[in-house]
Amino acid sequence: MNRIISLNKKDNVGVALSHLKENTSFSINGYKGIIIEAIEEKHKFALKHIDAGEQIIMYGNIVGEAKIDIKKGSVISTQNTANATAKYQSFKGKERLFSWSPPVIDRFKDLIFNGYYREDGQVGTENNWIVFPMVFCENRNILTLKNAFERALGYEQNIYEDFVKRLVHQHQNNKNIDEVYLLEKEPITQNKSKIFKNTQIKFITHNAGCGGTRQDSDTLCRLLAGYLKNPNVAGATILSLGCQNAEIKGLRTAINHLGGIGDKPLLFFDQQDIGTEAKMIELAIKETFKGLIQADKHKRKAAGISKLTIGLECGASDGFSGISANPVLGHLSDLIVALGGKVILSEFPELGGVEQEIIDRTPIKSHSDKFIKLMKDYAAAAQRIGSGFDMNPSPGNIKDGLITDAMKSAGAAKKGGSSPVNDVLDYTEYVKESGLNLLCTPGNDVESTTGLVGSGANMVLFSTGLGTPTGNPIVPVVKVSSNTKLFKKMPDIIDFNTGEIIDGHKTIEELAEELLMKVIKIASGDIPTKASLLNQNDFIPWKRGVSL
């Protein structure tokens, strides 16, 4: 197996696909030399002598600048490399020509998934009744409802609760608790109600709605409106305290701004208006149960791939993410676009350094100008609080080979494939155009995934190199590993492995087509995601200007 790779003929660095010992010889893309220090897998090394101040090139892009002279065959590290990006600019005129060669889709034209049709023509991959608060003051009441419904509706018992009960029993009988072990169920079964066959009830809590800026409360209302419009939602129960910044009328205004949500029932309960907590909970339970009865009448029907809206996300990335998992998502993205579907690429801090490539793929100038403005405004906001996009890579990213933001971004952008950018959306704007859309979100995994779903994604494809359990309350989150080691180590959170590319067994195109087939099964409800099995329902609104 080839133990090194160079991703573009312009690159002056190579990537170690496995551990490279000192004195290992290399020959690639016209470069020849000797590894002069051990290079860990996923890390980069100099293919040539790189002078201090010289640009580091990877994926054909500027991803850094040498802080000191870097000898041929030595590791590229935070000690010798600083973040650097290419300058970018808009284009003249209103439109520009962009030529795209879509993948061959003859074999996939007749593919369908079975989903839930909504009045506005959208199709859901799930049929959820959601329960959420307008303000964090109602979180405890949301959890009270959650406990009541999940127990009464027959959701599977928590294996960890069983474990604690056995520990209690051991302690009360003066026995050694170290003799008690967690008995995992194999395999874990999906957490579905025994009463309602077509509907799931999901509960959302958050720490917003009051006490912060009015901008954050208004943004929360728009985000929640997007969740209500999302085709995976059949109806909702909404708790309000009554005096918070995120008012019910603000949510209604946000819904109207989105063009409404069709015939979906919304149940509002205002604690200060109703009176006692017990009275409000009683009303909420009774009316929610009636709503579940109605929602359960929805049945899955056949829908074309054009009804899929795929959100693209990455988190806990490693040095292989931009070589395996993200390019696989990129090719799948191109397939979905060619089949008439929608794709949303998020995480603007992880597009730093590839702006010109994005601009060149955006045929309409007003869209590319919007992208430029959002990027510059976001970068300026980060700098005002003493941060910046260059601080985006986490310790885990750096440890596993992503040492600059531009290097991380060049790989992360591969999720967006090669198709034209048809629209650019600010946070909480709802997707309307077929094809590839850009959505301004932070790089924070959960905040970004939360935003993707609020903008209409009915499924999220999430690449990871180090492993993360992230899920979402209303949308399947499909976890894609960049390497086989992770897939074997954390099978409880990973749905699909692209490490076979690194192993030399399969191509990007082959795995993208396999993943497409799995996506259809998940969208049809035939198989659950690992995040769903773990009941991993993450929801964090973005407090703008704070998160990267």
N, C-alpha and C positions, 0 to 999 in steps of 0.2 A: 504494500500500500504506500502511495506517496505521502510522506510524513510532513511535507510543507506545501503551502499553496500561496500563489500570488494572484490577487483578485482582478488586476487590471494591468495592462502592459505599461501604463504610466507609473505604476507603484514603485517606490524605492524601499518598501518593507515587505517582508513575507510573514506568513502566519504558521506557527507550529501546530500541526494537527495532532501531534503526540509529543511527549517529552524528548527534547533534543539534547544529547550529551555534548559536552565540550569536545572539540576536534572533529565533530561530525561535518562532513563535506556537503555542500549544497550546489545545485545547478538548476536555475529556473528563470525563464523569461530573459535569457541572455546574460544573467548574472551568475557568477561562479565564486565560491569562496569556502571558508571554514568557519563553523560556529566556534567563537572564542570564549563563550561562557554558556553554561547550561541554560536552556530556554524551556520554561514550563509550557505545557500544552495550552492553547488558546492565546498565547502571548505573541507579540510581534518582534521581529529582529531586523536589523539593517541589512539590506541586500548590497549596499555600497557604503563607502565612507560618506557620512553626512556632516557637513561643516556646521558649526554654531551659526544660528540665524537662518539656516536652510530649511525649506518646507518639508514636512513629512507628508508623503502622498500614499493614500490607500483608497481603494475603490475608484481610483482616478481622481479623487478629490483631495484638497488640502485638509488634513485632519490634525495638524500640529506644526510646531516649529522647534527645531533643535535648540536647547538652551546652552549646550556645550557640544563640542565635537563628539560624534557618535561613530565608533569604529565599525567597519564591516563585520557582520556576524555577531554583533552584540545586541542585547535586549533593548527594546524601546520601553522606557519607564517614565514614571512621574519625575524622577530625578534628572533625566536628560531631555525631557520633552514638555513643552507648554502647549495649551490649547491655541489653535489658530484656525481661521476660516477665510474663505475667499470672499471678496467683495461681490455684491450683487446689485442689479439695477433692473428697472422696469423696461418696457419696450415702447416704441413710438407707435401711434395709431391706435385704433380701437380693437382690432383683432390681429392675430398672427396665425400663420399656417403651422400646424403641428401634424406631422405624419405618424400614424400609429399602425402597426401591423398586429391585429388581434390574433390570439391563438386559434387554432382550428377547433371548432366546437361541434362539428357534425355529429359526433357520438353522444353529445350531451343536450342537443336541442329539445328532445322529448322528455327530459328529466322533470319530475314533479316531486313536490313534498305535500304532505297533508297538513293543512293549517286551519286556523280559525279566521273566517272572513268577518270584517267589520263594515259598518255602514258606509264609511268613507272610502272603501275599496282596498284598504290595507289588509294584510293577512298576518296573523300572529302565529308564532311557533309554540306558544303556550297560551293558556286561558286562565289568567290570574285575577283574583279579587285581592286588592291591596288595601292595607290599613296603615295609615300614617298620621303623624301630628303636624300641625302648622307651626308648632313651637316646641322646643325641648322640654318645657314644663309638663307636657303631656306624655313624655316617654314612659313613665311608670304605668300610666293607664294603658298605653299601647302594649306593654309587656304583660299586663294583667289580662288583656284580651287574648294575647298570643297564648299564654299558658292555658286559658280556659278553652279556646277553640282547638288547640293542637291535642290536648288530652281527650276532649270530648269527641273529636272527629276521628280518633283512632290512629293518629300518626304513630309510627314505630317508636318504641321506647328507646331512650338514650342509653347506649352501652356504658357510658361513663357514669351515669346515674346508678346503674346496676352495680358498677364497680365500687362506688362510694357506699352503697347500701351493704355490700358484703364486707367492706372494711369496718363499718359501724358494728355489724354483727360480730365480727372477729374481736373488736375492741371490747364490746360489752360482755363477751364471754372470756375475757382475759387471755386471748390467744394472740400469737405473733402475727401482726398485720403483713409482715414481709412474706408470709406464706400465701397471700392472696394475690392473684394476678388478673390483669385485664383479659377477659375472654372475648376477643374480637370475633365478630360475625363474618363469615366468609361465604359468599361475597356479601358486601353491604347492599341492602335492597333500597329501592327508591322510597323516599318519604312521602307517600301519597295517602290521601284520606280514604277511609273505607266506606264513607257515606257518599261523597261526591266523586264521581268517576271522571268527569271532564274538567273539573275546576280545582285549582289549588288556592289556598288563602295564604298570602304573604304579608309579613309585618315589617315596617320600616321605622327606624328611629334615627334621630340626628341631633346635633347640638346647635342648631341655628334657629332663626325665626324671631329673635329679639336680642337686645343687648349689644349687638354688633352694629355695623353701619346699615343705614337704610338701603344702600345699594345691595348688600348681601341678602337682606330680606326680600327685596324685589327679585333678585336673581333666584332665590329659593322658590319663589312663587312660579317663575317661568320654568324652572327645572321640574317642579312637581307637575305643572301643566303638561310638560312633555311626556312625563311618565303616564299621565292619564290618557294622552293621545296615542301613546305607543300601542300597537296592535296586540301586544301580549297581555293587555289589561282589559278585563271585561267590566269592571266597576270598582268603586272604592268607598271605604269608610274613612272619614277625616275628622280628627279630633282637634278642637281649638280651645284654648283657655279663654280667649275673648278680648284681651287687652294688648296682645303682642303686635310687633311691627308687621309681621307677615300675616296680614288680615285675610279673611275668607274672600272679601271683595277683591283683594289683590290677586288671588288665585283665579277668581272668575274672570277678571280682566285679562289675565295671561292666557286663559283658555280661549277666550274670544279672539285674542290676537292670533292664535294658532288656527283660527277658523272653526273652532268648536271641536267636540269629541264625539259627535254623533249621538246615538241613543244610549250611551253608557250611563248607568245610574250612579249618582254621587250622593252619599249620605253624610251630612254635616252634623256634628254634635259640639255645641259650645258650652263648656263647663260652667262659666259664670252666668250664662243665661238659664241653664237647666237647674242648677242648684247642687245637690249632693252628688258626690262621686258615685255612690251606689246607684242612684237614679240614672245618671248618664251611662254608666256601664250596662245597666239593664236594657236601656233603650238601644244602645249600640249593638249589643249582642243579638237582640231580637230582630232588629232591622237588617243587620248584616247577614243573619241566617236566612232571612227572606231573599236577600240579594244573591246569596250563594245558590239557592234553589233555582232562581231564574238563570243565573250564569251557567249553571250546569246543563242547561238545555242546549248550549252551543255544541256543535259537533264538528269534527275535522272534515275538511273537504279538499279535493285535489287542487293544487295551485302550481303555477309555473315558477321557475327559478327567478323570473323577473320580480317576483313578490318578496324575495329575500333582501333584507338590508343588513349587510355585514359590517360590524364595527371591528376595527383592527387595533390591537393593543399589544404592548410588550411590557414585561416587568421582570425584575431580578434577572436581567440579561447578562450574558457572558460573551467571551470572545468568539464563540461559535454562532451566536444568534444571527449575526448578519451574513453568515455563510450558509446556514442550513434552514432554520425555522423561518426567519423573516423572508428570504427569497421564495420559500414554499408558499407562505401566505401571499406574497406578491403575485405569484403565478396563478394561485386560486382567485385572487382579486381580479386579475385580468380575465379569467374564465367567467366570473360572475358578471363583470361589466359587459363582456361580449354577448352574454345571454340575456342582457337587458335589466340586470339587477342593480342595486345601489350598494356602494362601498364607502365607508367613512374612515379616513385616516386621521388620527388625533395626535396629541402630544407635541405641541409646537416647540418646546425647548429641545426636543429631540429631532428637530429639522434644521437646527443651527449648523450651517456649513454646506447644506444642500439647497439653499434658497434659490440659487440661479437655476438649478435643475428643475425645481418645482415651477418657477416662473416660466421657464421655457416650455413646460408641458401645459401651461394654462393659456388657452387660445384667446380668451376674452380679457382685455386689458383691465377692465373694472374689477374683475375677479383677482387678477395678479396684484393689482394695486391694493386691494383689500387685504390680501395675504401679507404684503410688505408692511402695511400699516399695523396690522395685528402683531406681527413679529417684532417690529420696532417698539411699539407701545409696551408689549409684554417685557421685552429686554430692558427697556428703560425703567419700568416699574420694579423689576428685580434689582436693578442697580441702585435704585433709590433707597432700598432697605438693606443695602450693603451686600447684596448677593449678585448673581449673574448666571447666565446659561453655562459658563465654564465650570460652575460648581455643581452641575447636575449629576455627574457620575457618582454613584454611591460607593462606599468602601468595598462592597461585594462586587460591583462592576469592575473596579480598579484591580482588585485581587485576581479577577478572572479575565484580565486582558483588555478591558475598555478603559484606557487611561485618560482620554480627553473626551469632552462633550462632542466635538466634531467627529471623532472616531465612532463614538456611540451612535450619533445621529446618522452617519453615512450608512451604518448597518440597519438602524431602525427604519429608515426611509424605504428600505427594500420591501417592507410590508405593502407599500402602495403600488407595487407592480410597475408597469410602464405606460398605462393608459392616460389619456388626457385628463386634466383636472377640470371637471364640469361646473363646480361651484365651491365657494369658500364660505364657511359658516363661523360666526362668532359663537361663543359658549351659550347654550340654551336655544340657539336657532334650530329649527326643525328641518330635516332633510326633505328636499322636494325634487331634486334632479336625479335622474338615472345616471349611472356611471360613478366615477371617482369624485368624492367630496372631501375637502379638508375641514376639520373642526378644531377650533382653538380650545385646547384644554391644557392643563399642566401635565408634566411627566409622571406625577404621582399616580401609581397604578389604579387605586380605587377611585380617586377623584376623576380621573380620565375615563375609566369604565362607566362610572355613574353618569358622566356627561354624554358619552356615546349613546347610552340607552335613552336619556332625556331628549336626544336629538333624533330618535326614531329607529335605532338599531334593534332588530328583532333576534339577533344572535351576535355574539362577540367571539372572535378568534384571538387568542391570547398566547403569544410566544414567550417562553421563559428558558433561561439557561441554568439558573440556580435553583428554581422551584419556588412557587408562591401559590397559596390556596385561594386567591381572589375569586369571588363569584359575584352574582348580582341577584336581587330579589325576584326580578320578573323576566330575565332573559338568560338563556343558556350561555355559559362562558366555557368555551372549548380550549383547554390548556394544551399547548403544543411545545414539546421539549426540543431543545437544540442539539442534545447529545444523548446517546444511549445510556450512559452511566446514570444520568438523572432519571430517565424513564424507568430504569430498573430499581433505583434507590427509592423513588417516591411514586409508586404506582397508584397510590390512593388519591393523588391530585392531578396526575398527567393523563390526558385522554389520547394523545397521538405523539408518536416519536418521529422526528426528522433526523435523528442522529445517524441513520443509515447513509446519509450523504457523506458525513465525516468518515464513517466506516468504509466508504467506497462501495456500498452494495446497491444503492439506488440513486436515481437522478432527481433533481428538483421537480421536473415535470411529472414524473411517475408518482412521487409522493403527494404533489398537489392534487392530482386526479383521485388518488386514494382518499385524501382528506375531504375532497368534495363529496364523495360517496358517503362518508361518515357524517358530514354536515347535514346531508339530506335525511339520514336516519334520525339524527338528533332533532332536526326541525320538525320531523313528523311525529315525534314522541315515541319512536320505537326503542331508543336507547337513551339513558340519562347521561349527563355529564358528571364527572367526578365531583365538581363543585356542588352540583345538585344533590348527589348522594350524601355529601358531608353537610348539607343544609348551610352552605356558605353564602350568606346573603349580605354583601357589603354595600354600603351606601354612604358616601361622604360628599356633600356639596363643596364646590370650590369657592373658597373665600378669596376673591380675586386680588392679585398683587401680592399674595403671601406665599403661595405654594409654587414650587418648581416641579 
